[in-house]
């Protein structure tokens, strides 16, 4: 498998830290990953498998401790269609148009990730 390289300013990130299924440990584990050198963090606006607010908390704590700025990190989120969501915890209106679902999902992610 070919490793993908991501540009962050003039820096490159080769490894991506995935945050699915971390639940209540998300904040601590994201902070630890950043302190260990990860600069690319993957999440999704999908409460069924991801704790985006925990990602936001973890990266901001690590950045403060390490003197990093937001520009030093690559935070990646994704829209998840209704079929991949927990029907009891959907971050957007399932009856809305797809365009509005995506827009709301992005707004929720931006709030979660700070």
Number of C-alpha atoms within 10 A of each C-alpha: 3 4 7 11 12 15 13 14 10 6 11 14 16 12 15 18 16 16 22 17 13 17 15 11 14 22 24 17 18 27 22 16 20 21 15 9 10 18 23 22 20 18 21 22 28 24 20 17 17 21 24 28 19 23 28 21 18 22 29 20 19 20 17 10 11 11 9 15 12 11 10 15 20 19 18 14 18 14 18 17 16 17 7 13 17 13 11 8 10 18 22 19 13 14 9 11 10 13 9 14 20 18 14 18 23 19 14 17 23 15 11 16 20 14
